[in-house]
Amino acid sequence: MGGIGKTALAVEAAHRACAEGWFPGGTLFVDLRGYSGNPVTADQAVLALLDALGVQGSDLPPTATQQYDSYRALLAGRRERTLLILDNVSEPTQFLGLLPGTDRHRVLITTRDRPDAIPVRLIDLEPLDPDEAVALVTRALQDADEHDERTAQEPDAVHALVSLCGHLPLALHIAAAMLRRRRLRDIASLVTEIQKAGDPTAVLDHGSRGTDQYGRSLALRPVLAASYRRLPSDQARLLRLLALVPGADTSTEAVAALTALNVDAALELLEDLAAASLVTAVPTARDMRWRLHDLVRAFGVSVVREDADFHEEGETARERLLTFYWQWANAADDRLRWLPGKPPPERFADRAQALAWLDAERAGLVAAASWAHVERYADMATRLALCLAEYLDWRRYFDDKITITRAAQEAAHHAGESHSEAGAWNNLGLALLAVDRVEEAIDAHTRARDMFHALEDTPYEASAWNHLGAALQEAGRLEESIDAHRRARDMSHAVGNHLREADAWGNLGVALRKMGRAQDAIDAHSRARDMSQAAGDRLGEAHSWHHLGSAFRDAGRTEEAIDAYGEALAIRWEFEDWYVAASTLVKLALTYGSTHRSADARACWLQAADALNRADAPALAARARSEAENLE
């Protein structure tokens, strides 16, 4: 893309190659200005090359054909190998006539477009990695003032700055130039300025002055605008809309929904933008995804913002994308909640497929659900947030869940959608409890319970009572917790909701065990297990077996506890529920340890460490490995 450092790399490569003696004939360099308003043609360039080769004045052939013939003849007769650098090419017609026609010499071409129709070796350049970007800024500052230690003194600020610059060399050079002028100010001040503006290109271009070592203006937007202006209208539209998509990368299907195109048409346009170095293809095991550089995204957003027609086009596109996300997320949620005996969901063959789709789209889904605060998107975004709750619990993305459920709750409240608001309060309470914000969770579930009661929605009120009971447990208010779970159990039984009744029995059992009533807990967990089995709820059954094992252990019935944990573990392995499988393995390891079966306990700790690594919990995995090592 523009600003990636193509010219700098080509020139540096030429200097090093000449220093090694590879090109005793020297180097010829032509800037073809392919992305300016007045690009150099091959006919113009050949005159400059002939001049550099000593053909001038009356020696210059009168016609273009003769000039090309003379140019090629000179190169063919040149015994010493020469390097030709053709910089900033936008069209093959600019360079095809300038190729030497002999394999003795070498040619380097820099371009923003992939000349796929021509058999040339292509070297794609990506932005610098973070450490390289920091090194570039550090060197740029210290070359001007060897005593400038700001990057060493502000490591967090300089990493934030290079991230805001998208690790793009041109942006980094502009930022470094601004810091040199602001030599009495810290790096953090520039970071804050860019963050407040929300558009790095606006701040950097406003603060940029002068030219680079090639005589070109240090400015970002003109570089990006030049690439944008060259696009056909359909590609330009796609780029503008793609800039509005949340998340780091996007699937082809999502782009098709965004643009109201079929998948094949969207794919063809995306490939065209990739050839123009304005999007990057990101192959994955599941499909092809597409990524915009952050500065290209910021530029695209500014183009949409500055034109009323483009703005409305963008808002309509975001509605289409949000509808697409909701339809697929809802189908994935149906698959995650599916039980045998019910009609199978249409879109996903199994849980693994549903989870894979949700994992790939998570960043976009969470960002889109956060659009609930915008009135135009509030209804659909709120529904999206509600149907992501099960998935975010499963993957333990509790911060994401707090973000979207709070947005959904506020949007539903403003819209007067009481049922959606109550559901959002319930989900928010679960997420808060998972991150130990217990009192806030109690408040959220209380609000949900009261709203569902006012709506006379007994099944959902029962669910809110059940979740409130779990939060009260964590607060140590066990008598209140037991009362809440009994209410949930009885209300669910009255409406014939056996799944929620089983869940209430299970939570009641946990509260009873914490009260020291082990036998009552065993009875409650046995009821929950039997009801889950009857309903075909394998995950609910695993949950019941796990807690039944703990109740058996408290009652001193060790072998029964081991058997119960084993039943829970088998189901959790089946569902690849790694985090909760690890919790069962920990309980099993402790139970083996209490009976001095060290080898079995060690094996469980090691399996727990493996499961926790799969669940992306490395600190807990390390602790489990440490426990295993202590048993050696």
N, C-alpha and C positions, 0 to 999 in steps of 0.2 A: 504494500500500500504506500501511498505518498507519505514521506517523512520517516520511512523505515530505515534509511541510511544506505540506499543502493549505491548512490554516487560515491559516498565516502568509502564504502567497501571496495568498489571497483578501483578507485584511485589508490587506496592503501595496497590492494593486491598488486597493482601495477608497479608501485614503488618497490615493493619487496621482490617482485619477480625481476625487475631491472637490476636491483642490487645483487641478486643471485647470478646475473649475467645471462638470463634466459632470453633477453631481447636486445641483442647488440645493435639492432636497427632502430632502437628507441620506441617511443609511443606517440601515436596520433590520437588526439582527443577532440570530439565534436559534441557540443550540446545541441541536440535537435529540438529542444523546447516543445516536446510533443504535447504537453498539457497546458501550454500557454494559449493566449488568444491568437498567436501568430506563429504556428509551428514552422520549423525549418524543413524544407522539402529536400529530397535526395539530390535534385538538380542544384540547389543552393549549396548543400553540404559538399558535393563533389568539387565545387569551385574552391572551397576553403581547404579541402584536402590537397588539391593540386597545388595551391599556393604554398602549403606547408611542405610539399615535396619539391618546391623550387620551380614550378611551372607558373610563370607570371607574364603579364604584359603581352607582347607580341607572340610569345611562345604558346599562349593559351589557345587551344583549338576553338574555332568559331561556333560549332554546334554542340548540343548536349550529347549526342551520340558519340561524336569524336572526343569529347571531354571524358566520357566514361571509358572509351577505348584507351585513351592515353593514361588514365588513372590505373586501369588494370595492367597495362603493359609495364608501367613503372613498378608496380608491386611484383609482377611476375619476374621482372629483371632484377629485383632487389634481393641480393644474395643473403643479406643479414636479416634474420627473423625480426619482424616488427609486430607490435601489439596495437590494435585499433580499438579504441573505446568509443562506442556510440551511446551517448547518455540521453536519457529521457525520451525514449522512443514510444510513440503511441500507436503507430500503424506500421505493419510490415513494409509498406511502400516507402517508408522513410529510410529503411536500411538495406533492402534486398539489392538495390543497385550498387551499394557501397561495399558488398562482400568482395574480398580480394580475388576470388576465382582460383586460388592456389592454396594447397594445404601447408605451405611453408609458414604462413603468418597466422596470427590468432586474433580473434575478435571477442570483446566483451560488450554486451548490450545491457542497458538497464531500462526497465519498463514496469509500468503498473499493470499491464495486460499480458496474459499468457498467450504467446503466439503458437497455439496448439497445432495449427495446420502446417507448421514448418519444422523440419527435423533438426532442432537445436537442443542443446542440453539446457534444462531448466533448473535453476537454483531458487527455491522459494525462501524468502526471508520472513522470519517471525519477529515480533518485538523481543527486546532483551529480557533475560530472566531478572528477577528482582535484585540480586546481588550485582549483576553486571550494570544494571541501571543506576544503582547507588554509586558504583565505581565511576561511572561516566560523570555524574554530577560532582563527585568528590574531586576528580581530576580537573574538571572544568573550573572549579573554584580555586584549587590550589595552583593551577597553572597561572592564574592571575595574581594570587596572593598566597605564598607558601605558608603563611601563618593562619590562613582561614581553616579553623578546626570545627566549623559548625556541624558538618556531617558526623564527625566522631562524637561531638557533644550532644547531638540530638538524633540518636539512631531511630527512634520511633517516628519522629517527624519526617526524616528523610525517606524512610520506607513508605510512609503515608503519601508523601509528595510524588515519589516515582510511581506509586499505584494510581494516583489521580492523573498522572501523565500517561497512563496506559503503557508504561515502559517503552514508549515510542521515542526513538532518538531525537527527532526534531523537537518534540514537546519538552524533552529533558534538557536540550540545549537552550531552549527559550527560558525554561525555569531557572537554569543555572545563570543565564544572563541577567534575569531579574534579581536573583540573589546577589550577584556581584554588585549591582547598583544599590541594593539594599544591604550593604555590608555591615551596617550597624543594627540591622534587625535580625531576628532569629528565623529559622526555617518554618517554625510552627506558625508564624504570622502569615506566611504565604499559603500554607495548608488551610488555615482557617478562612482566608479570603476566597480560595477556590471552593471550599465546601459550602460557604454561605451563598456563593453565586450559583452553585448547582451545575455550572457548565464550564469545565476547564478551558475550553477553547476561547470563551469570552474573556476570561481573566488573563490567560497567557497572551492572547493577541493584543489585548489592551496594553499590556505591560511590555510587549516586545518592541525592540528598536534595532535598527541596523540590519546587516546582512551576514550571511555565513561566509566561509572561506571560498565559496564558489560564486560569490557576488549575488546570491539570491536572498530575498527578504526572509527574515525569521518570522514566519507567521503560519498558523495552522489552518485557519478557515479557508484562505485562498487555495491551499493545497487540496483540501477536501472538496471545496466547491468546484474546482477544476475537474476532478474525477466525476462528481455528481452531474455536472452540466453535459458531459459527454454521453451520458446514458440515454438510451431510448426511453420513451415515456413509460412503457410498462415496467422496465427495470427501475427507473427512478421512483415510480409509485411503490414498488415492492420495498426498495431501500427505506423510503420514508416510513412505511408501515412497520417494517421489521424493527426500526428504531424504537417503536412503542411497546414491543413485546417484553414482558418481564422475564427475568432469569438470564443466566449466562449464555445459554444456547437453547435452540428451539428445534423441534422435529419438523420434518417436511409436512406431516399431516396438520400440525398446528399452523404452519405458514399458509397452507391451502385454506384453512378455515379463516384465518386473518384476512386473506386477500379475496375470498370468494372465488377461488380458482379450483379446478380439479388438481389432484396430486401431481399428475404428469406435467401439467402446465406450470405449476409452482416449482417443481423440481428443475425444469428447464431454465426458468428465470434465475433460480438460485445458483445454478451452475454458471450462468452468464455473469452474475455478480461475483462469483468466486474467481472466474477468469479475469475479472477486472480488479481483483485484490480488494474488494469491498466487503466481502463476507468470507469466512473460513469454514470449509467443510470439516466436520468432526465425526469420523466414522466410529460407530459403537457396535457392540455385539448384536444389538437389537435392530438398529436402523441408522440412517445418516442424520446427523444433526448439524445445525448451522449457527455460527457465532459471529457477532459483530464486535469489532474492536470498540472499546469504551468511547474513544474520541469520535469515531464514526457514528456511534449511537447518539452522542451528545449533539453532533452536527445535525443528524436527521431529526432529532426532537426539535431543534431550533428552527429548522426549515418548516416543520409542521406548525409550530407555534406562531410563526410570523405570517402565515397565510390563512385567512378565514376558511377558505374552501378546503385546504389541506387539513385544517383542524377538524372540521366536521367529518371529512373522510376518515380521519384517524379515530374519532370517537365511535363511528359506526363499525370500523374494523375491530376495535377493542370489544365492542358488544358481541360481535361474531366469535371472537377468540374466547371470551368468557363463557359463551354458550357451549362452545366446543369442549372447553375444560370441564364444565359442569356435567355435560352428558357422559363423558368418559370417566370422570372421577366418580360419578354416581353409579355407573356400571361396575367400576372396580370395587366400590364400597359394597354393592350388592353381592359381589363374589366373596369378599372377605367375611361377610355376615351370613353367607349361604349355609343352609343345613340340609342334610339328606332328606328326601321326601318332598322338598319344595321344588318348583320349576327352576331349572338351572339358568343362571344369567346368560344372556346372548353373547356379549362382547368378549368375555375372557373365559378360556377353557378351564382354568384352575387358579388357585390362589397365587401361585408363582408368577403367572402372567400378569395378574392384576398388580402384584407388588412391584414387578419389574417396570411396568408402565408408570406407576406412581413414583417410584424412585427416580426414574429418568426425568419426569416432569415436575418434581417436587418444588424446585425454586420458582418456576413459573406459576404453579398452582397456588403456592402460599402468597406470592406477590399479587396475583389476580384476586384472591380472596380478600386481600387487604384493600382492594378498591371499594369495599363496602361503604366506606365513608363518603364516596361520591354518589349523590342521589341517583344519577342515571344508571348506575350499576348496582345499587344497593341490594335489590331483591335477589338477583342472580348470584352476586358475590356472597351474600349471606347463606344461600342454599349450598354454594360450593364449600363454604367453611364448615357447615354442619356435616356434609358428607365426607369431609377429610378427617373427621375426629377419630374414627376407628383406626385409620392408617397411621396417623401421627402418634397415637398411643402405641400401636404395634411396633413402630420404629423408634419410639421414645424421643421424638422430636417435640419436647414439651414447650420449648421457647416459641417454636413456630405455632404451636397450638394456642398458646396464650395470645400471641399477636393476632391471629385471625379470628379467634372466638371473641376477643374483646372488640375488634372492629365490627364483627357481625352483631354483637349485642347492642352496641351503640347505634348501628344503622337500623336494626329492627325497632329499637326504642323510638328513634326519630320518625320512623315510618308508621308507628302504631301497630306493628305486627307482634302481638303479645306472645303468640305461640312460638314463633321463631326466636324472640328475645329470651323466653324461658329456656328453650333448648340451648341457646348460646350460653346462658348463665350456668346451666348444668355442665356443659363441656368445659367451660372456663374453670369451674370448680375442680373438675378432675385433673386438669393440667396444673393448676395451682398446688393441689395436693401432692402431685408427683414431684414437684420441686420444693416441697416442705414449707410452702406458704399456707400453713394450716388454717389460721384464723380467717384469711381471705377466702380460702376454699369453703369454710363453714358459711361465711356470709353469702357466697355465690350460690351454694346449694339451697340455702334458706330462701333466697330470692326466687330460685327456680321452683321450689316446692310451693311457695305461696302463690306464684303466678299460675302454675298448673292447677292448683286448688281452685283459684278464682275462675279458671276456664272450665272447671268441672271435667278435667281430663284425668281420670283415675289412673290409667296405666302409666302415664308420664309422671304423675304425682308420686306414684309408688316408686318409680325409678329415682326421683329426686330424694325421697325419704331414704332410700337405700344408700345413695352416694353421700347424703348428709351423715348417715350413721358411720360410714367409713372415715369421714373427716373428724367426727367426734371421737372416734377411737384414737386417732393420731394425737388428738388434744388431751387424751387421758380421761375423757368424760365417758366412762364405759357404761354406766347405767343409762345415760341418755342415748348412747349408741345402740344398746340392746333394744331399748324402746323403739328407736327409729327403724331398726331392721325388722322388728316384729310387725310394725305398721306396714312396712313395705311388703313383707311376706303375706300378710293377711289381705291387703288390697290387691296384690297380684293374684292371689288365689281366688278372690271374689270375682275377678273379671276373666278368670281362666287363662292367665298368661303364665304358663308353666316355666318358661325360660327365666323370666324376671323373678318368679317365686323361688326357683332353684338358686339364683344369684343371691337373693335375700337370705335364704337358708345358709348359704356359704359364708356370707359376711357376718351373720349372726353367730355362726360357729367360731369365727375368729375372735369376736368380742367375748364370747363365753370362755374361750381358752385363755384369753388375757385376764379374765376374772378368776382364773384358777379352777374353772369348772370343766375339767378335762372330759368326763364322760358325757356331759351335756353337749360339749363341742363335737365329740365323736358322733353322737346321734344326729346333730344338725348337719355335719359334713356328709354323713352317710345318706341323709335325705337328699341333700343337694346333688350328690353323685348319682343316686338312682334316678332322680328327675332329669338330670342332664343326659344320662344314658338313654332314657325313654324318649327324649326329644331329639336324639342324634347329635347333641351338641358336644363334639369331641373336645373342644377347647375348655368348655365349662366342666366337662368331666375331668380333664387334666387338673384344672384349678382345684376341684374338690378333692381329688386324690392327694395332691400336694399338701393341702391343709389337713386332710385326714391323717397323713403321715405325721405331721407336727403334733396333732392331738394324741395320736397313739404314743408318740415319743414322750410327751408330757405325762401320760398315764403309765409309763414304764413298760409299755408293750413294744419292745424294740424290734422284734422280728416282723411284727405287723406293720410298724412304721417303715421299715426297709422295703417291704413288699409294696406298700402304698406309694412311696417315693418312686419305686421302679415303674409302677403303672403310670404315674404322672410323667416320668421322664420319657417313656416310650412314645407317648402322644406328642410331647413337646418336640422330640426329635423329628417325628413325622411331619410336623408343621414348620420345621426349621425356625422355631421360636427360640432363638439362641439365648437371649438375655434371661428369660424366665426358666429356660432349661438349666442355665447356670445356677439360678437360685435353688432349684431342686437338687442339683449336684452338690451344692454347698451344704444343704441340709443333710443329704445322704452321707457326705464325708464326715460331718460332725457326729452323725449317728454311729457310723462305723468306728470313729475315734473313741466314742464313749464306751464301746465294747472291746477296745484294744485290738481292733482289726486294722492295723496300720497300713498294710498293703492295699486293702480295699479303699481305705480313706485316701491314701496317696493317689490312687488311680482316679478317684472322683475329683480331687483337687485339680489334677492335670486336665481332665476332661472339662472341668469348669473353666480353666484358663483358656482352653481352645475355644469354647463357646463364647466367652467374653470377648476374645479377639474378633470372632465373627460378628459379634454385636457392636463392634467398634467401641469397646470399653477397655482400653489398654491398661489403665491404672489398676482397675479391678482384676484384670487378667494377671498382672504382675504380682498382686497380692496373693492370688490363688496359687501361682507357681511357688511363691515364697512358703506358703503353708505346706505344699507338697515337699519342698526341699527340707523343711523342718522335720519331716517324718522319715527321712532317709536314714 
